[in-house]
């Protein structure tokens, strides 16, 4: 893994098309700005991983787990 | 609407029925993620598979990769007061002319991650999947300004 040290307001580029800028550094977080073509998709890693972890694996165990869960999930009745 | 699709049909057009079902047609509906679904490369074409057996859970299944199938549930089943926020560009992407309204002009689902090992079942409230049933366009939209967690344990539901 390439490691860069950047300060607030500084940036770096990835290839020719994408610039990544450090907008703000706070306690335990950094705010990042990304400048690049719209067709290049930017995805939060944890969202992609969660989707992959959610893949349905057809098995008796999954089936039982889901059935138990849905027995407790109810859509609220619409107010009349 | 993208080629080959048809609108997601509701009873009373866009108004969800008054009982517990949000999509009461019992039919599958094809939807398109123009920007794709995070975590999965390839086509953004998916099918919302209705299963009476697991209602109100649906399966979001890739049209090109049948093995890619995610259980999703209308967010109202987890949080009836869920506050959905969308940017103007996201509204434009889905073909929405007005602000999103749950149970009105949009469908909103959260992805379920089922219990496995010592991890309990959870859902992703931070990034719901929003569908415009008129255009059949969808996007997983991160709620930037909210405190909704990406892993919301569903222990209290069991």
gemmi code that builds the backbone of each chain (N, CA, C; Angstrom):
import gemmi

chains = {
    "A": [
        ("UNK", (0.850, -1.201, 0.000), (0.000, 0.000, 0.000), (0.884, 1.248, 0.000)),
        ("UNK", (0.567, 2.151, -0.875), (1.278, 3.429, -0.918), (0.734, 4.328, 0.203)),
        ("UNK", (1.616, 4.902, 0.977), (1.192, 5.791, 2.067), (1.688, 7.198, 1.786)),
        ("UNK", (0.761, 8.164, 1.801), (1.109, 9.566, 1.583), (0.763, 10.369, 2.822)),
        ("UNK", (1.543, 11.351, 3.137), (1.211, 12.264, 4.233), (0.741, 13.574, 3.613)),
        ("UNK", (-0.482, 13.960, 3.914), (-1.058, 15.179, 3.370), (-1.633, 16.037, 4.500)),
        ("UNK", (-1.582, 17.326, 4.356), (-2.193, 18.240, 5.318), (-3.525, 18.737, 4.768)),
        ("UNK", (-4.284, 19.378, 5.645), (-5.565, 19.937, 5.217), (-5.338, 20.911, 4.058)),
        ("UNK", (-6.159, 20.783, 3.019), (-6.037, 21.666, 1.863), (-5.146, 21.100, 0.773)),
        ("UNK", (-4.348, 20.091, 1.099), (-3.481, 19.493, 0.088), (-4.214, 18.363, -0.641)),
        ("UNK", (-3.664, 17.957, -1.742), (-4.340, 16.932, -2.548), (-3.320, 16.022, -3.204)),
        ("UNK", (-3.834, 15.017, -3.872), (-3.001, 14.177, -4.735), (-3.867, 13.714, -5.901)),
        ("UNK", (-3.244, 13.257, -6.945), (-4.008, 12.809, -8.108), (-3.816, 11.308, -8.314)),
        ("UNK", (-4.871, 10.690, -8.840), (-4.829, 9.267, -9.192), (-4.983, 9.199, -10.709)),
        ("UNK", (-3.947, 8.746, -11.397), (-3.978, 8.774, -12.858), (-4.036, 10.219, -13.328)),
        ("UNK", (-4.651, 10.414, -14.480), (-4.738, 11.773, -15.023), (-6.048, 12.445, -14.669)),
        ("UNK", (-7.021, 11.646, -14.216), (-8.384, 12.173, -14.184), (-8.928, 12.466, -12.791)),
        ("UNK", (-8.326, 11.893, -11.768), (-8.948, 12.007, -10.437), (-8.026, 12.731, -9.461)),
        ("UNK", (-8.570, 13.760, -8.836), (-7.835, 14.470, -7.793), (-8.538, 14.251, -6.464)),
        ("UNK", (-7.779, 13.916, -5.449), (-8.338, 13.693, -4.111), (-7.773, 14.772, -3.191)),
        ("UNK", (-8.673, 15.522, -2.566), (-8.257, 16.660, -1.748), (-8.695, 16.457, -0.296)),
        ("UNK", (-7.812, 16.779, 0.637), (-8.160, 16.719, 2.059), (-8.818, 18.043, 2.431)),
        ("UNK", (-10.139, 18.011, 2.670), (-10.872, 19.244, 2.937), (-10.816, 19.637, 4.404)),
        ("UNK", (-10.938, 18.646, 5.274), (-11.023, 18.953, 6.698), (-10.499, 17.765, 7.499)),
        ("UNK", (-9.790, 18.071, 8.544), (-9.320, 17.014, 9.446), (-9.925, 17.289, 10.814)),
        ("UNK", (-10.686, 16.335, 11.316), (-11.314, 16.508, 12.623), (-10.830, 15.442, 13.578)),
        ("UNK", (-11.524, 15.344, 14.696), (-11.163, 14.318, 15.680), (-11.697, 12.975, 15.204)),
        ("UNK", (-10.833, 12.152, 14.740), (-11.233, 10.812, 14.332), (-11.841, 10.720, 12.949)),
        ("UNK", (-11.763, 11.798, 12.164), (-12.293, 11.713, 10.798), (-11.545, 12.672, 9.883)),
        ("UNK", (-11.616, 12.413, 8.596), (-11.148, 13.378, 7.598), (-12.260, 13.551, 6.573)),
        ("UNK", (-12.387, 14.754, 6.067), (-13.366, 15.025, 5.018), (-12.591, 15.124, 3.707)),
        ("UNK", (-12.996, 14.285, 2.753), (-12.266, 14.152, 1.494), (-13.104, 14.711, 0.350)),
        ("UNK", (-12.473, 15.438, -0.534), (-13.132, 15.875, -1.768), (-12.524, 15.150, -2.949)),
        ("UNK", (-13.362, 14.685, -3.845), (-12.879, 13.941, -5.014), (-13.335, 14.663, -6.271)),
        ("UNK", (-12.393, 14.997, -7.111), (-12.718, 15.671, -8.369), (-12.353, 14.726, -9.508)),
        ("UNK", (-13.339, 14.405, -10.343), (-13.062, 13.488, -11.441), (-14.276, 13.345, -12.338)),
        ("UNK", (-14.146, 12.593, -13.395), (-15.268, 12.387, -14.323), (-16.431, 11.674, -13.621)),
        ("UNK", (-17.641, 12.028, -13.987), (-18.826, 11.438, -13.347), (-18.904, 9.935, -13.576)),
        ("UNK", (-18.348, 9.478, -14.711), (-18.481, 8.047, -15.024), (-17.615, 7.168, -14.125)),
        ("UNK", (-16.678, 7.779, -13.399), (-15.889, 6.981, -12.454), (-16.659, 6.912, -11.147)),
        ("UNK", (-17.065, 5.706, -10.795), (-17.922, 5.511, -9.630), (-17.099, 5.560, -8.348)),
        ("UNK", (-17.586, 6.301, -7.382), (-16.943, 6.356, -6.062), (-17.877, 5.671, -5.076)),
        ("UNK", (-17.380, 4.653, -4.422), (-18.226, 3.844, -3.533), (-17.582, 3.750, -2.163)),
        ("UNK", (-18.387, 3.967, -1.123), (-17.866, 3.736, 0.228), (-17.620, 2.236, 0.407)),
        ("UNK", (-16.420, 1.909, 0.829), (-16.020, 0.498, 0.908), (-16.953, -0.301, 1.801)),
        ("UNK", (-17.359, 0.294, 2.938), (-18.175, -0.483, 3.876), (-19.563, -0.784, 3.309)),
        ("UNK", (-20.082, 0.113, 2.445), (-21.395, -0.138, 1.848), (-21.303, -1.308, 0.868)),
        ("UNK", (-20.244, -1.305, 0.063), (-20.052, -2.401, -0.894), (-19.880, -3.728, -0.154)),
        ("UNK", (-19.100, -3.703, 0.947), (-18.856, -4.948, 1.697), (-20.136, -5.450, 2.348)),
        ("UNK", (-20.925, -4.516, 2.876), (-22.178, -4.931, 3.507), (-23.097, -5.583, 2.492)),
        ("UNK", (-23.155, -5.008, 1.281), (-23.982, -5.615, 0.236), (-23.493, -7.024, -0.083)),
        ("UNK", (-22.174, -7.176, -0.151), (-21.634, -8.512, -0.459), (-21.916, -9.495, 0.682)),
        ("UNK", (-21.860, -8.983, 1.919), (-22.151, -9.856, 3.067), (-23.623, -10.240, 3.136)),
        ("UNK", (-24.464, -9.442, 2.469), (-25.909, -9.693, 2.530), (-26.363, -10.727, 1.510)),
        ("UNK", (-25.445, -11.186, 0.659), (-25.845, -12.142, -0.385), (-26.611, -13.318, 0.216)),
        ("UNK", (-27.724, -13.609, -0.397), (-28.573, -14.698, 0.071), (-27.954, -16.034, -0.281)),
        ("UNK", (-27.731, -16.832, 0.734), (-27.207, -18.182, 0.499), (-28.322, -19.158, 0.839)),
        ("UNK", (-28.892, -19.719, -0.204), (-30.023, -20.625, -0.002), (-29.571, -21.844, 0.798)),
        ("UNK", (-30.040, -21.924, 2.022), (-29.735, -23.074, 2.867), (-30.814, -23.156, 3.936)),
        ("UNK", (-30.899, -24.298, 4.570), (-31.906, -24.455, 5.612), (-31.714, -23.465, 6.745)),
        ("UNK", (-30.448, -23.188, 7.088), (-30.146, -22.280, 8.187), (-30.583, -20.856, 7.833)),
        ("UNK", (-30.234, -20.399, 6.613), (-30.639, -19.057, 6.188), (-32.150, -18.945, 6.145)),
        ("UNK", (-32.785, -19.994, 5.647), (-34.237, -20.010, 5.524), (-34.895, -19.841, 6.895)),
        ("UNK", (-34.403, -20.580, 7.859), (-34.971, -20.488, 9.211), (-34.729, -19.115, 9.824)),
        ("UNK", (-33.500, -18.604, 9.634), (-33.160, -17.292, 10.189), (-34.066, -16.217, 9.612)),
        ("UNK", (-34.264, -16.253, 8.287), (-35.086, -15.226, 7.645), (-36.548, -15.359, 8.053)),
        ("UNK", (-37.040, -16.573, 8.121), (-38.441, -16.763, 8.511), (-38.689, -16.272, 9.941)),
        ("UNK", (-37.716, -16.523, 10.824), (-37.835, -16.042, 12.194), (-37.851, -14.523, 12.215)),
        ("UNK", (-36.993, -13.938, 11.375), (-36.897, -12.476, 11.335), (-38.179, -11.860, 10.781)),
        ("UNK", (-38.668, -12.395, 9.671), (-39.839, -11.772, 9.045), (-41.086, -11.924, 9.913)),
        ("UNK", (-41.073, -12.908, 10.792), (-42.244, -13.052, 11.652), (-42.369, -11.872, 12.610)),
        ("UNK", (-41.283, -11.107, 12.739), (-41.305, -9.948, 13.623), (-41.320, -8.628, 12.870)),
        ("UNK", (-41.164, -8.699, 11.546), (-41.176, -7.471, 10.750), (-42.580, -7.225, 10.227)),
        ("UNK", (-43.095, -6.080, 10.505), (-44.434, -5.745, 10.031), (-44.442, -4.328, 9.489)),
        ("UNK", (-45.070, -4.156, 8.349), (-45.245, -2.802, 7.849), (-46.360, -2.129, 8.624)),
        ("UNK", (-46.165, -0.874, 8.979), (-47.220, -0.180, 9.725), (-48.459, -0.017, 8.871)),
        ("UNK", (-49.580, -0.113, 9.518), (-50.826, 0.120, 8.788), (-50.926, 1.595, 8.436)),
        ("UNK", (-51.428, 1.834, 7.242), (-51.576, 3.213, 6.792), (-52.761, 3.852, 7.513)),
        ("UNK", (-52.563, 5.088, 7.944), (-53.655, 5.783, 8.636), (-54.836, 5.974, 7.710)),
        ("UNK", (-56.011, 5.735, 8.243), (-57.203, 5.886, 7.398), (-57.832, 7.254, 7.610)),
    ],
    "B": [
        ("UNK", (-38.222, 5.187, -18.318), (-38.227, 3.744, -18.086), (-37.269, 3.072, -19.073)),
        ("UNK", (-36.519, 2.100, -18.617), (-35.565, 1.487, -19.516), (-36.234, 0.407, -20.358)),
        ("UNK", (-35.639, 0.108, -21.546), (-36.298, -0.811, -22.487), (-36.612, -2.168, -21.865)),
        ("UNK", (-37.756, -2.667, -22.192), (-38.125, -4.002, -21.743), (-38.748, -4.050, -20.368)),
        ("UNK", (-38.772, -2.929, -19.679), (-39.360, -2.932, -18.343), (-40.801, -2.446, -18.404)),
        ("UNK", (-41.474, -2.625, -17.319), (-42.819, -2.070, -17.213), (-42.952, -1.463, -15.841)),
        ("UNK", (-43.841, -0.519, -15.683), (-43.939, 0.144, -14.391), (-44.287, -0.844, -13.287)),
        ("UNK", (-43.800, -0.548, -12.094), (-44.176, -1.346, -10.937), (-45.611, -0.975, -10.585)),
        ("UNK", (-46.451, -1.953, -10.579), (-47.874, -1.657, -10.415), (-48.285, -1.662, -8.946)),
        ("UNK", (-48.998, -0.673, -8.569), (-49.574, -0.625, -7.236), (-51.087, -0.667, -7.376)),
        ("UNK", (-51.718, -1.099, -6.332), (-53.143, -0.846, -6.265), (-53.296, 0.659, -6.075)),
        ("UNK", (-54.312, 1.235, -6.616), (-54.535, 2.679, -6.510), (-53.327, 3.453, -7.006)),
        ("UNK", (-52.746, 3.009, -8.112), (-51.606, 3.661, -8.731), (-50.417, 3.700, -7.780)),
        ("UNK", (-50.026, 4.850, -7.267), (-48.825, 4.922, -6.453), (-49.094, 4.817, -4.963)),
        ("UNK", (-50.319, 4.726, -4.580), (-50.624, 4.723, -3.150), (-50.550, 3.293, -2.617)),
        ("UNK", (-49.702, 3.063, -1.635), (-49.631, 1.709, -1.091), (-50.975, 1.297, -0.513)),
        ("UNK", (-51.291, 0.032, -0.564), (-52.549, -0.425, -0.003), (-52.595, -0.203, 1.504)),
        ("UNK", (-53.755, -0.243, 2.036), (-53.910, 0.182, 3.426), (-53.540, -0.905, 4.432)),
        ("UNK", (-53.310, -2.121, 3.951), (-52.948, -3.157, 4.915), (-51.431, -3.276, 5.037)),
        ("UNK", (-50.946, -4.432, 5.344), (-49.528, -4.555, 5.692), (-48.594, -4.675, 4.496)),
        ("UNK", (-49.099, -4.862, 3.314), (-48.226, -5.042, 2.158), (-47.964, -3.718, 1.469)),
        ("UNK", (-46.722, -3.482, 1.123), (-46.391, -2.257, 0.398), (-46.556, -2.470, -1.097)),
        ("UNK", (-46.001, -3.565, -1.576), (-46.205, -3.947, -2.967), (-47.171, -5.120, -2.935)),
        ("UNK", (-48.368, -4.898, -3.345), (-49.387, -5.921, -3.155), (-49.663, -6.712, -4.419)),
        ("UNK", (-48.859, -6.487, -5.444), (-49.183, -7.121, -6.716), (-48.838, -8.601, -6.720)),
        ("UNK", (-47.876, -8.997, -5.884), (-47.451, -10.386, -5.914), (-46.646, -10.701, -7.151)),
        ("UNK", (-46.186, -9.677, -7.838), (-45.406, -9.893, -9.050), (-43.986, -9.382, -8.856)),
        ("UNK", (-43.107, -9.882, -9.708), (-41.742, -9.388, -9.669), (-41.659, -8.118, -10.513)),
        ("UNK", (-40.717, -7.267, -10.161), (-40.583, -6.013, -10.892), (-39.120, -5.795, -11.240)),
        ("UNK", (-38.856, -5.469, -12.515), (-37.483, -5.226, -12.930), (-37.128, -3.768, -12.684)),
        ("UNK", (-35.953, -3.538, -12.120), (-35.515, -2.173, -11.878), (-34.079, -2.024, -12.375)),
        ("UNK", (-33.692, -0.781, -12.597), (-32.352, -0.510, -13.121), (-31.616, 0.458, -12.211)),
        ("UNK", (-30.396, 0.076, -11.845), (-29.497, 0.973, -11.125), (-28.571, 1.598, -12.172)),
        ("UNK", (-28.839, 2.833, -12.603), (-27.997, 3.425, -13.657), (-26.530, 3.490, -13.249)),
        ("UNK", (-26.263, 3.641, -11.950), (-24.882, 3.720, -11.477), (-24.408, 2.391, -10.893)),
        ("UNK", (-25.183, 1.362, -11.054), (-24.828, 0.055, -10.517), (-25.133, -0.042, -9.034)),
        ("UNK", (-24.977, -1.245, -8.500), (-25.178, -1.470, -7.067), (-23.805, -1.684, -6.441)),
        ("UNK", (-23.448, -0.875, -5.414), (-22.117, -0.991, -4.817), (-21.788, -2.429, -4.407)),
        ("UNK", (-20.585, -2.850, -4.763), (-20.138, -4.192, -4.398), (-20.299, -5.197, -5.509)),
        ("UNK", (-21.030, -4.800, -6.559), (-21.270, -5.748, -7.644), (-20.998, -5.069, -8.980)),
        ("UNK", (-20.082, -5.645, -9.734), (-19.768, -5.074, -11.035), (-20.757, -5.621, -12.061)),
        ("UNK", (-20.768, -4.978, -13.196), (-21.620, -5.473, -14.278), (-22.926, -4.727, -14.348)),
        ("UNK", (-23.882, -5.382, -14.946), (-25.157, -4.743, -15.244), (-25.864, -4.248, -13.984)),
        ("UNK", (-26.545, -3.136, -14.132), (-27.334, -2.605, -13.026), (-28.771, -3.068, -13.069)),
        ("UNK", (-29.046, -4.056, -13.930), (-30.422, -4.569, -14.019), (-30.693, -5.564, -12.899)),
        ("UNK", (-31.728, -5.321, -12.150), (-32.105, -6.206, -11.059), (-33.601, -6.477, -11.116)),
        ("UNK", (-34.002, -7.515, -10.431), (-35.421, -7.837, -10.327), (-35.784, -7.866, -8.846)),
        ("UNK", (-36.838, -7.168, -8.489), (-37.358, -7.256, -7.126), (-38.277, -8.463, -7.090)),
        ("UNK", (-37.803, -9.518, -6.441), (-38.557, -10.764, -6.439), (-39.456, -10.818, -5.208)),
        ("UNK", (-40.725, -10.921, -5.482), (-41.700, -11.008, -4.396), (-41.833, -12.465, -3.948)),
        ("UNK", (-41.816, -12.668, -2.664), (-42.021, -14.012, -2.141), (-43.017, -13.946, -0.993)),
        ("UNK", (-44.162, -14.517, -1.222), (-45.195, -14.486, -0.183), (-44.686, -15.149, 1.101)),
        ("UNK", (-43.848, -16.154, 0.914), (-43.312, -16.915, 2.038), (-42.525, -16.039, 3.002)),
        ("UNK", (-41.811, -15.039, 2.431), (-40.937, -14.219, 3.266), (-41.452, -12.787, 3.431)),
        ("UNK", (-42.622, -12.482, 2.935), (-43.150, -11.114, 3.017), (-43.089, -10.620, 4.460)),
        ("UNK", (-42.677, -9.353, 4.695), (-42.496, -8.272, 3.714), (-41.108, -8.200, 3.080)),
        ("UNK", (-40.309, -9.253, 3.222), (-38.979, -9.234, 2.619), (-39.074, -9.548, 1.124)),
        ("UNK", (-38.295, -8.815, 0.341), (-38.151, -9.073, -1.088), (-36.717, -9.514, -1.347)),
        ("UNK", (-36.482, -10.050, -2.528), (-35.108, -10.371, -2.923), (-34.736, -9.511, -4.120)),
        ("UNK", (-33.629, -8.796, -3.952), (-33.120, -7.972, -5.046), (-32.123, -8.829, -5.811)),
        ("UNK", (-32.558, -9.303, -6.961), (-31.767, -10.296, -7.687), (-31.246, -9.728, -8.998)),
        ("UNK", (-29.949, -9.927, -9.242), (-29.349, -9.456, -10.483), (-29.985, -10.165, -11.673)),
        ("UNK", (-30.303, -9.393, -12.713), (-30.903, -9.990, -13.909), (-29.876, -10.779, -14.703)),
        ("UNK", (-28.594, -10.419, -14.540), (-27.562, -11.099, -15.329), (-26.803, -12.141, -14.508)),
        ("UNK", (-26.850, -12.018, -13.176), (-26.146, -12.972, -12.312), (-27.124, -13.467, -11.242)),
        ("UNK", (-27.844, -14.528, -11.529), (-28.888, -15.002, -10.606), (-28.362, -15.328, -9.208)),
        ("UNK", (-27.053, -15.620, -9.107), (-26.503, -15.940, -7.790), (-26.385, -14.692, -6.911)),
        ("UNK", (-26.481, -13.515, -7.536), (-26.452, -12.273, -6.763), (-27.877, -11.932, -6.361)),
        ("UNK", (-28.214, -12.192, -5.120), (-29.565, -11.973, -4.623), (-29.470, -11.496, -3.171)),
        ("UNK", (-30.058, -10.344, -2.893), (-29.974, -9.755, -1.564), (-31.373, -9.611, -0.960)),
        ("UNK", (-31.560, -10.068, 0.282), (-32.854, -9.813, 0.925), (-32.958, -8.342, 1.325)),
        ("UNK", (-34.070, -7.729, 0.966), (-34.317, -6.326, 1.320), (-35.718, -6.222, 1.895)),
        ("UNK", (-35.932, -5.189, 2.684), (-37.247, -5.016, 3.293), (-37.607, -3.539, 3.248)),
        ("UNK", (-38.870, -3.191, 3.033), (-39.254, -1.774, 3.093), (-38.818, -1.179, 4.429)),
        ("UNK", (-38.202, -0.017, 4.357), (-37.625, 0.581, 5.564), (-38.691, 0.805, 6.640)),
        ("UNK", (-39.937, 0.984, 6.218), (-40.992, 1.236, 7.211), (-41.198, 0.050, 8.150)),
        ("UNK", (-40.775, -1.137, 7.702), (-40.917, -2.317, 8.564), (-39.920, -2.277, 9.714)),
        ("UNK", (-38.862, -1.496, 9.540), (-37.840, -1.373, 10.584), (-38.011, -0.069, 11.354)),
        ("UNK", (-38.258, 1.004, 10.611), (-38.426, 2.320, 11.223), (-39.565, 3.055, 10.510)),
        ("UNK", (-40.757, 3.048, 11.101), (-41.913, 3.693, 10.444), (-41.721, 5.193, 10.248)),
        ("UNK", (-40.798, 5.783, 11.010), (-40.577, 7.234, 10.915), (-39.268, 7.569, 10.201)),
        ("UNK", (-38.808, 6.652, 9.375), (-37.528, 6.871, 8.694), (-37.564, 8.165, 7.885)),
        ("UNK", (-36.481, 8.937, 8.005), (-36.397, 10.225, 7.327), (-35.432, 10.106, 6.143)),
        ("UNK", (-35.985, 10.034, 4.951), (-35.173, 9.865, 3.745), (-34.807, 11.224, 3.167)),
        ("UNK", (-33.511, 11.407, 2.894), (-33.053, 12.642, 2.250), (-32.406, 12.300, 0.915)),
        ("UNK", (-32.723, 13.107, -0.102), (-32.131, 12.905, -1.422), (-31.690, 14.239, -2.001)),
        ("UNK", (-30.543, 14.225, -2.673), (-30.062, 15.446, -3.326), (-30.853, 15.676, -4.611)),
        ("UNK", (-30.736, 16.897, -5.125), (-31.423, 17.223, -6.388), (-30.911, 16.343, -7.519)),
        ("UNK", (-29.606, 16.045, -7.504), (-29.051, 15.228, -8.594), (-29.545, 13.781, -8.507)),
        ("UNK", (-29.731, 13.287, -7.271), (-30.272, 11.927, -7.128), (-31.737, 11.879, -7.569)),
        ("UNK", (-32.493, 12.928, -7.224), (-33.890, 12.993, -7.679), (-33.936, 12.983, -9.208)),
        ("UNK", (-33.011, 13.737, -9.804), (-32.965, 13.811, -11.265), (-32.597, 12.451, -11.855)),
        ("UNK", (-31.637, 11.782, -11.221), (-31.203, 10.464, -11.708), (-32.360, 9.473, -11.728)),
        ("UNK", (-33.221, 9.532, -10.719), (-34.341, 8.584, -10.630), (-35.578, 9.091, -11.375)),
        ("UNK", (-35.493, 10.301, -11.913), (-36.636, 10.841, -12.646), (-37.744, 11.347, -11.741)),
        ("UNK", (-37.352, 11.801, -10.548), (-38.347, 12.341, -9.617), (-38.486, 13.845, -9.847)),
        ("UNK", (-39.709, 14.291, -9.964), (-39.916, 15.724, -10.156), (-40.178, 16.440, -8.843)),
        ("UNK", (-40.520, 15.648, -7.834), (-40.795, 16.239, -6.525), (-39.929, 15.567, -5.473)),
        ("UNK", (-39.888, 16.156, -4.311), (-39.117, 15.579, -3.217), (-39.649, 14.173, -2.892)),
        ("UNK", (-38.754, 13.277, -2.472), (-39.203, 11.905, -2.200), (-40.140, 11.839, -0.999)),
        ("UNK", (-41.116, 10.972, -1.120), (-42.078, 10.776, -0.037), (-42.283, 9.267, 0.129)),
        ("UNK", (-41.882, 8.749, 1.286), (-42.030, 7.311, 1.527), (-43.498, 6.921, 1.481)),
        ("UNK", (-43.754, 5.845, 0.776), (-45.135, 5.418, 0.637), (-45.898, 6.268, -0.354)),
        ("UNK", (-45.200, 7.223, -0.962), (-45.820, 8.092, -1.957), (-45.200, 7.868, -3.311)),
        ("UNK", (-44.206, 8.702, -3.644), (-43.621, 8.596, -4.985), (-42.366, 7.723, -5.043)),
        ("UNK", (-41.917, 7.215, -3.893), (-40.755, 6.319, -3.928), (-40.980, 5.085, -3.059)),
        ("UNK", (-40.268, 4.035, -3.415), (-40.144, 2.865, -2.547), (-38.755, 2.920, -1.924)),
        ("UNK", (-38.654, 2.526, -0.686), (-37.373, 2.610, 0.001), (-37.129, 1.298, 0.748)),
        ("UNK", (-36.049, 0.635, 0.398), (-35.733, -0.662, 0.999), (-34.402, -0.583, 1.738)),
        ("UNK", (-34.270, -1.391, 2.775), (-32.961, -1.535, 3.415), (-32.485, -2.976, 3.216)),
        ("UNK", (-31.169, -3.096, 3.070), (-30.558, -4.403, 2.836), (-30.425, -5.139, 4.168)),
        ("UNK", (-30.846, -6.395, 4.187), (-30.738, -7.229, 5.384), (-29.470, -8.068, 5.325)),
        ("UNK", (-28.753, -8.097, 6.432), (-27.629, -9.019, 6.565), (-28.029, -10.012, 7.649)),
        ("UNK", (-28.229, -11.253, 7.246), (-28.745, -12.252, 8.181), (-27.691, -12.706, 9.179)),
        ("UNK", (-28.169, -13.133, 10.332), (-27.283, -13.604, 11.394), (-26.378, -14.711, 10.872)),
        ("UNK", (-25.119, -14.620, 11.296), (-24.157, -15.637, 10.887), (-23.111, -15.759, 11.985)),
        ("UNK", (-22.860, -16.955, 12.449), (-21.904, -17.139, 13.533), (-22.360, -16.386, 14.766)),
        ("UNK", (-21.466, -15.542, 15.305), (-21.846, -14.775, 16.488), (-22.414, -13.407, 16.140)),
        ("UNK", (-22.580, -13.127, 14.833), (-23.142, -11.838, 14.426), (-24.651, -11.962, 14.273)),
        ("UNK", (-25.367, -11.001, 14.840), (-26.821, -11.051, 14.746), (-27.303, -10.391, 13.450)),
        ("UNK", (-28.555, -10.640, 13.118), (-29.124, -10.047, 11.915), (-29.160, -8.528, 12.055)),
        ("UNK", (-28.937, -7.858, 10.916), (-28.897, -6.397, 10.936), (-29.368, -5.875, 9.591)),
        ("UNK", (-29.616, -4.577, 9.546), (-29.937, -3.949, 8.263), (-29.151, -2.656, 8.138)),
        ("UNK", (-29.027, -2.199, 6.913), (-28.242, -1.004, 6.617), (-29.171, 0.201, 6.488)),
        ("UNK", (-29.306, 0.947, 7.580), (-30.168, 2.132, 7.540), (-29.456, 3.332, 6.923)),
        ("UNK", (-28.126, 3.266, 6.852), (-27.378, 4.409, 6.331), (-27.534, 4.562, 4.822)),
        ("UNK", (-27.682, 3.419, 4.141), (-27.709, 3.471, 2.673), (-28.903, 2.683, 2.131)),
        ("UNK", (-30.095, 3.286, 2.208), (-31.279, 2.593, 1.688), (-31.289, 2.555, 0.162)),
        ("UNK", (-32.002, 1.609, -0.370), (-32.190, 1.515, -1.816), (-33.513, 2.178, -2.164)),
        ("UNK", (-33.424, 3.223, -2.964), (-34.605, 4.006, -3.302), (-35.005, 3.715, -4.745)),
        ("UNK", (-36.277, 3.442, -4.950), (-36.791, 3.092, -6.275), (-37.904, 4.065, -6.641)),
        ("UNK", (-37.813, 4.578, -7.853), (-38.944, 5.329, -8.408), (-39.798, 4.330, -9.183)),
        ("UNK", (-40.979, 3.979, -8.676), (-41.768, 2.932, -9.335), (-42.308, 3.346, -10.700)),
        ("UNK", (-42.287, 4.624, -10.999), (-42.787, 5.079, -12.302), (-41.734, 4.841, -13.385)),
        ("UNK", (-40.475, 5.177, -13.066), (-39.408, 5.008, -14.058), (-38.677, 3.672, -13.903)),
        ("UNK", (-38.886, 2.991, -12.780), (-38.179, 1.743, -12.449), (-36.685, 1.969, -12.270)),
        ("UNK", (-36.298, 3.195, -11.962), (-34.893, 3.509, -11.725), (-34.614, 3.501, -10.225)),
        ("UNK", (-33.400, 3.070, -9.870), (-33.082, 2.912, -8.453), (-31.648, 3.320, -8.166)),
        ("UNK", (-31.413, 3.638, -6.899), (-30.053, 3.949, -6.454), (-29.952, 3.670, -4.965)),
        ("UNK", (-28.794, 3.170, -4.551), (-28.529, 3.049, -3.119), (-27.968, 4.387, -2.671)),
        ("UNK", (-28.706, 5.072, -1.823), (-28.390, 6.467, -1.511), (-27.917, 6.601, -0.064)),
        ("UNK", (-26.668, 7.008, 0.092), (-26.107, 7.206, 1.433), (-26.721, 8.456, 2.051)),
        ("UNK", (-27.136, 8.319, 3.311), (-27.734, 9.446, 4.030), (-26.611, 10.224, 4.719)),
        ("UNK", (-26.064, 11.195, 3.984), (-24.873, 11.922, 4.441), (-25.080, 12.608, 5.789)),
        ("UNK", (-26.194, 13.272, 5.910), (-26.367, 14.164, 7.054), (-27.075, 13.495, 8.227)),
        ("UNK", (-27.260, 12.208, 8.176), (-28.008, 11.540, 9.232), (-27.069, 10.740, 10.130)),
        ("UNK", (-27.624, 10.258, 11.211), (-26.859, 9.382, 12.106), (-27.286, 7.929, 11.934)),
        ("UNK", (-28.015, 7.623, 10.875), (-28.452, 6.242, 10.671), (-27.229, 5.331, 10.514)),
        ("UNK", (-27.197, 4.213, 11.234), (-26.036, 3.318, 11.161), (-26.090, 2.401, 9.933)),
        ("UNK", (-24.900, 2.012, 9.481), (-24.855, 1.066, 8.358), (-25.144, -0.358, 8.853)),
        ("UNK", (-24.925, -0.584, 10.138), (-25.259, -1.889, 10.735), (-26.214, -1.646, 11.895)),
        ("UNK", (-27.485, -1.828, 11.644), (-28.514, -1.640, 12.677), (-28.993, -3.020, 13.127)),
        ("UNK", (-28.614, -3.430, 14.336), (-28.977, -4.780, 14.788), (-30.488, -4.950, 14.875)),
        ("UNK", (-30.945, -6.095, 14.465), (-32.385, -6.364, 14.498), (-32.738, -7.284, 15.658)),
        ("UNK", (-31.893, -7.301, 16.682), (-32.136, -8.174, 17.834), (-33.473, -7.866, 18.484)),
        ("UNK", (-33.834, -6.585, 18.495), (-35.074, -6.192, 19.160), (-36.300, -6.701, 18.421)),
        ("UNK", (-36.091, -7.154, 17.175), (-37.207, -7.665, 16.392), (-37.385, -9.164, 16.597)),
        ("UNK", (-36.438, -9.770, 17.332), (-36.499, -11.234, 17.455), (-36.761, -11.646, 18.889)),
    ],
}
model = gemmi.Model(1)
for chain_id, residues in chains.items():
    chain = gemmi.Chain(chain_id)
    for i, (resn, *xyz) in enumerate(residues, 1):
        res = gemmi.Residue()
        res.name, res.seqid = resn, gemmi.SeqId(i, " ")
        for name, pos in zip(("N", "CA", "C"), xyz):
            atom = gemmi.Atom()
            atom.name, atom.element = name, gemmi.Element(name[0])
            atom.pos, atom.b_iso = gemmi.Position(*pos), 0.0
            res.add_atom(atom)
        chain.add_residue(res)
    model.add_chain(chain)
structure = gemmi.Structure()
structure.add_model(model)
structure.setup_entities()
